[in-house]
Amino acid sequence: MEQLLDVGIIGGGPAGLSAALVLGRARRSVIVIDEGKPRNRVTHEIHGFLTRDRTKPADFRRIAREEISAYPTVRFVDDKAAAVTGNDGRFVITTTQGTVYNVRKLLFAVGKRDLPVEINGLTEVYGKSAFVCPYCDGWELRDRPLAIIAKGGGAHHVAKVLSGWSNQTVICSNGPDELTAEQREELMRHNVAIYDSPIQLIESTDGYVSRIKLEDGSAVDCTGIFFAPRLAAGSDLPDSLGCKMTETGTVVADGFGKTSVAGVYSAGDAATELYQAITAASLGSLAAVGINGELITEAWEKLG
Ligand SMILES: Cc1cc2nc3c(=O)[nH]c(=O)nc-3n(C[C@H](O)[C@H](O)[C@H](O)COP(=O)(O)OP(=O)(O)OC[C@H]3O[C@@H](n4cnc5c(N)ncnc54)[C@H](O)[C@@H]3O)c2cc1C
């Protein structure tokens, strides 16, 4: 019979690694399977993570793995989990390299993934001068001319939030702006100009944007962009195992990461729509506590 491990963690970003640390310290046998394709791999630094501000994403993972290696019951595998079957007490994970792991509990820390962006030139600047979250990258772009590529309530919200970092912000809605008259008036009062012509091209050099050319022949000079990519679940596995999902690809989980399927937990970007590394790490830690608590309760009940 194959070895039965306590926990299989799929995904080795801040969420999965944080869970692995807590579970390793709780003396649980853990396998962390990670394909190594985090959503923030386009960026050069993680910002706003206490004690790790401005750390390279790859360094963050390396340091985390080094710290966790102090706990001998945690193993790392660089591979992709291709299929998961089974039930609470024994889940079977099969990887693309054909390795099989049997685990009592499962944690999906698979993150989210960006769907392809359909704006000419945006891929080239993503992660260098185009970002998704003012709290993550607003400081680096402070006091600069910025363009928000968004429509409707989302554009209005980001413009308002960004006003804390720059007062030279415009909206490029890439087609009808979908703002209400009230939102449009409010933006105008705060000197946020709105350009609703479709975007022809984002001009840049080495990933650094200089201008957004619009189809009506006009252009917007800017040195930073914020936009909201469409997202999907980082993996189809939670859905395929029957976990309840939202329409936007988020696994539905309680405060300790417990999903609708017995024995299955989820944490990090996979299970929230607040995308910050420290939040993901925190959710990973909470899920580890939930999983360990469940394993302890089961062991106690078995003893009577
Ligand atoms: C451009 C950009 C900049 C950002 N900047 C910041 C910032 O400055 N500060 C900040 O706090 N946050 C930032 N974020 C957000 C932050 O990166 C995420 O919130 C955080 O990485 C989420 O951690 P996670 O562990 O949930 O997921 P991820 O870090 O995405 O890790 C998920 C892991 O699961 C793996 N995986 C998925 N499916 C499988 C499978 N089937 N088998 C094996 N492995 C699998 C993936 O390959 C990946 O390695 C940024 C995000 C983006 C997109």
PDBQT file of the ligand as one rigid body, heavy atoms in Angstrom, charges set to zero:
ROOT
HETATM    1  C1  LIG A 401       1.386  41.931 -11.739  1.00  0.00    +0.000 C 
HETATM    2  C2  LIG A 401       1.142  41.577 -10.304  1.00  0.00    +0.000 A 
HETATM    3  C3  LIG A 401       1.829  42.251  -9.300  1.00  0.00    +0.000 A 
HETATM    4  C4  LIG A 401       1.588  41.941  -7.983  1.00  0.00    +0.000 A 
HETATM    5  N1  LIG A 401       2.267  42.629  -7.015  1.00  0.00    +0.000 NA
HETATM    6  C5  LIG A 401       2.036  42.361  -5.732  1.00  0.00    +0.000 A 
HETATM    7  C6  LIG A 401       2.727  43.072  -4.716  1.00  0.00    +0.000 A 
HETATM    8  O1  LIG A 401       3.574  43.911  -4.997  1.00  0.00    +0.000 OA
HETATM    9  N2  LIG A 401       2.408  42.804  -3.425  1.00  0.00    +0.000 N 
HETATM   10  C7  LIG A 401       1.457  41.880  -3.095  1.00  0.00    +0.000 A 
HETATM   11  O2  LIG A 401       1.216  41.677  -1.899  1.00  0.00    +0.000 OA
HETATM   12  N3  LIG A 401       0.810  41.176  -4.032  1.00  0.00    +0.000 NA
HETATM   13  C8  LIG A 401       1.072  41.396  -5.336  1.00  0.00    +0.000 A 
HETATM   14  N4  LIG A 401       0.389  40.708  -6.296  1.00  0.00    +0.000 N 
HETATM   15  C9  LIG A 401      -0.582  39.680  -5.877  1.00  0.00    +0.000 C 
HETATM   16  C10 LIG A 401       0.142  38.428  -5.378  1.00  0.00    +0.000 C 
HETATM   17  O3  LIG A 401       1.115  38.052  -6.329  1.00  0.00    +0.000 OA
HETATM   18  C11 LIG A 401      -0.847  37.287  -5.169  1.00  0.00    +0.000 C 
HETATM   19  O4  LIG A 401      -1.901  37.732  -4.339  1.00  0.00    +0.000 OA
HETATM   20  C12 LIG A 401      -0.154  36.085  -4.508  1.00  0.00    +0.000 C 
HETATM   21  O5  LIG A 401       0.926  35.640  -5.283  1.00  0.00    +0.000 OA
HETATM   22  C13 LIG A 401      -1.158  34.950  -4.344  1.00  0.00    +0.000 C 
HETATM   23  O6  LIG A 401      -0.501  33.864  -3.757  1.00  0.00    +0.000 OA
HETATM   24  P1  LIG A 401      -1.084  32.395  -3.961  1.00  0.00    +0.000 P 
HETATM   25  O7  LIG A 401      -0.145  31.508  -3.224  1.00  0.00    +0.000 OA
HETATM   26  O8  LIG A 401      -2.514  32.349  -3.644  1.00  0.00    +0.000 OA
HETATM   27  O9  LIG A 401      -0.990  32.134  -5.547  1.00  0.00    +0.000 OA
HETATM   28  P2  LIG A 401       0.269  32.152  -6.515  1.00  0.00    +0.000 P 
HETATM   29  O10 LIG A 401       1.383  32.981  -5.969  1.00  0.00    +0.000 OA
HETATM   30  O11 LIG A 401      -0.276  32.525  -7.855  1.00  0.00    +0.000 OA
HETATM   31  O12 LIG A 401       0.766  30.648  -6.514  1.00  0.00    +0.000 OA
HETATM   32  C14 LIG A 401      -0.055  29.596  -7.007  1.00  0.00    +0.000 C 
HETATM   33  C15 LIG A 401       0.873  28.449  -7.404  1.00  0.00    +0.000 C 
HETATM   34  O13 LIG A 401       0.080  27.283  -7.679  1.00  0.00    +0.000 OA
HETATM   35  C16 LIG A 401       0.658  26.631  -8.789  1.00  0.00    +0.000 C 
HETATM   36  N5  LIG A 401      -0.322  25.721  -9.382  1.00  0.00    +0.000 N 
HETATM   37  C17 LIG A 401      -1.526  26.008  -9.951  1.00  0.00    +0.000 A 
HETATM   38  N6  LIG A 401      -2.116  24.868 -10.381  1.00  0.00    +0.000 NA
HETATM   39  C18 LIG A 401      -1.259  23.862 -10.070  1.00  0.00    +0.000 A 
HETATM   40  C19 LIG A 401      -1.301  22.455 -10.270  1.00  0.00    +0.000 A 
HETATM   41  N7  LIG A 401      -2.348  21.861 -10.860  1.00  0.00    +0.000 N 
HETATM   42  N8  LIG A 401      -0.250  21.722  -9.849  1.00  0.00    +0.000 NA
HETATM   43  C20 LIG A 401       0.833  22.300  -9.248  1.00  0.00    +0.000 A 
HETATM   44  N9  LIG A 401       0.916  23.633  -9.039  1.00  0.00    +0.000 NA
HETATM   45  C21 LIG A 401      -0.124  24.394  -9.439  1.00  0.00    +0.000 A 
HETATM   46  C22 LIG A 401       1.049  27.780  -9.725  1.00  0.00    +0.000 C 
HETATM   47  O14 LIG A 401       1.973  27.370 -10.711  1.00  0.00    +0.000 OA
HETATM   48  C23 LIG A 401       1.660  28.745  -8.692  1.00  0.00    +0.000 C 
HETATM   49  O15 LIG A 401       3.032  28.486  -8.488  1.00  0.00    +0.000 OA
HETATM   50  C24 LIG A 401       0.635  40.950  -7.632  1.00  0.00    +0.000 A 
HETATM   51  C25 LIG A 401      -0.033  40.258  -8.644  1.00  0.00    +0.000 A 
HETATM   52  C26 LIG A 401       0.213  40.555  -9.961  1.00  0.00    +0.000 A 
HETATM   53  C27 LIG A 401      -0.520  39.792 -11.032  1.00  0.00    +0.000 C 
ENDROOT
TORSDOF 0
